[in-house]
């Protein structure tokens, strides 16, 4: 949870094996399942498939904030998408891809 704290998320509730993290109006629910192994999907990394997609109202400010943090790996720089979103990706310590996005107007 310490890694998510540097992103500005605070734990709201965390019994063993579960946590709710909050930053402003965003909540992330995390669950730990001992012995769980994600299915092998060789194309997942090729596609840069995401695990969590978070829509925010100021993606540029969030990008600047996270880019300045030494422990945060920006895996895809801030860029416009053909489907009308401005996005960037962050990889967490377990290799999960978090996309932060904002509609372009």
C-alpha positions as MATLAB code, in Angstrom:
seq = 'XXXXXXXXXXXXXXXXXXXXXXXXXXXXXXXXXXXXXXXXXXXXXXXXXXXXXXXXXXXXXXXXXXXXXXXXXXXXXXXXXXXXXXXXXXXXXXXXXXXXXXXXX';
ca = [
       0.000    0.000    0.000;
       2.975    2.314    0.506;
       3.474    2.512   -3.256;
      -0.112    3.696   -3.766;
       0.318    6.254   -0.975;
       2.995    8.032   -3.003;
       0.350    8.399   -5.741;
      -1.802   10.257   -3.228;
      -4.134    7.365   -2.354;
      -4.962    6.882    1.308;
      -6.224    3.624    2.828;
      -9.864    3.872    3.862;
     -10.369    0.302    4.991;
      -8.023   -2.636    5.030;
      -8.849   -5.904    6.760;
      -6.445   -8.780    5.987;
      -6.177   -9.421    2.243;
      -8.292   -6.434    1.156;
      -7.949   -2.658    0.879;
      -9.919    0.350   -0.315;
      -7.710    3.264   -1.323;
      -9.062    6.744   -1.993;
      -7.815    9.899   -3.639;
     -10.421   12.635   -4.012;
     -13.400   10.941   -5.717;
     -11.406    7.913   -6.918;
     -11.562    4.614   -5.061;
      -9.412    1.577   -5.847;
     -10.309   -1.790   -4.367;
      -7.400   -4.215   -3.939;
      -7.641   -7.873   -3.028;
      -4.874  -10.325   -2.214;
      -5.452  -13.968   -3.044;
      -2.661  -16.233   -1.777;
      -1.471  -18.639   -4.443;
      -3.191  -16.788   -7.295;
      -1.279  -16.776  -10.568;
      -2.536  -14.692  -13.476;
      -3.211  -16.727  -16.610;
      -0.452  -16.632  -19.200;
      -1.399  -14.215  -21.974;
       1.607  -13.593  -24.235;
      -0.221  -10.911  -26.233;
      -1.117   -8.860  -23.151;
       2.201   -6.998  -22.997;
       2.241   -6.543  -26.771;
      -1.188   -4.907  -26.620;
      -0.197   -2.892  -23.540;
      -3.451   -4.090  -21.985;
      -4.424   -2.206  -18.833;
      -5.569   -3.541  -15.464;
      -7.143   -0.350  -14.099;
      -8.550    2.606  -16.085;
      -9.029    5.806  -14.074;
     -10.753    8.884  -15.520;
      -9.729   12.184  -13.959;
     -10.508   15.843  -14.595;
      -6.867   17.026  -14.832;
      -4.710   14.312  -16.377;
      -1.927   16.772  -17.255;
      -1.457   17.811  -13.618;
      -1.499   14.170  -12.494;
       1.060   13.293  -15.158;
       3.357   16.115  -13.982;
       2.954   15.030  -10.340;
       3.645   11.338  -10.997;
       6.523   12.049  -13.404;
       8.346   13.847  -10.585;
       8.128   10.859   -8.217;
      11.291    8.704   -8.244;
       9.449    5.474   -7.353;
       6.837    5.745  -10.121;
       7.440    4.160  -13.527;
       5.606    5.983  -16.317;
       5.262    3.205  -18.901;
       3.504    5.302  -21.549;
       3.914    9.053  -21.802;
       0.934   11.413  -21.868;
      -0.585   11.198  -25.337;
      -3.879   11.740  -27.173;
      -5.866    8.705  -28.310;
      -7.962    8.313  -31.467;
     -11.018    7.652  -29.288;
     -10.918   11.121  -27.714;
      -8.988   10.528  -24.497;
      -5.686   11.955  -23.260;
      -3.887    9.163  -21.368;
      -0.719    7.997  -19.660;
       0.195    4.681  -18.062;
       1.878    3.799  -14.776;
       3.134    0.333  -13.809;
       2.705   -0.641  -10.157;
       5.163   -2.812   -8.231;
       3.340   -5.995   -9.286;
       3.391   -5.129  -12.983;
      -0.228   -3.974  -13.165;
      -0.849   -1.223  -15.696;
      -2.871    1.762  -14.443;
      -4.154    4.137  -17.114;
      -5.026    7.700  -16.115;
      -7.225    9.452  -18.661;
      -9.282   12.533  -19.395;
     -11.711   13.232  -22.243;
     -10.282   15.719  -24.752;
     -12.540   18.664  -25.460;
];
